[in-house]
């Protein structure tokens, strides 16, 4: 997350960790809703790519991070809807 541009990082933090709505984030950041949605989408995609660039270990038929985080069959399991809305 620290590698994201500051405004993208803040939008993702507010959406994911603080569970703010898009409208709430737009109001707090004083930006249009569409811009906020784009920032969140870009930020989540960059985080997803970064996670998949980390070393992984095979655990049965799944992949896991070296420390046991994020176990999925493939990046395809992350639904398009999970990162676009």
DAFENHU-V997042 format. One record per backbone hydrogen bond with DSSP energy under -1.0 kcal/mol. CO is the residue of the C=O (numbers start at 1). NH is the residue of the N-H. If there is no record, write none. Layout:
co/nh
CO/NH
CO/NH
//
This chain:
co/nh
1/4
5/9
6/10
7/11
8/12
9/13
10/14
11/15
12/16
13/17
13/18
14/20
21/25
22/26
23/27
24/28
25/29
26/31
32/36
33/37
34/38
35/39
36/40
37/41
38/42
39/43
40/44
41/45
42/46
43/47
44/48
45/49
46/50
47/51
48/52
51/54
57/64
59/62
62/59
63/72
64/57
65/68
69/65
72/63
74/77
75/78
77/79
79/82
80/83
81/85
//
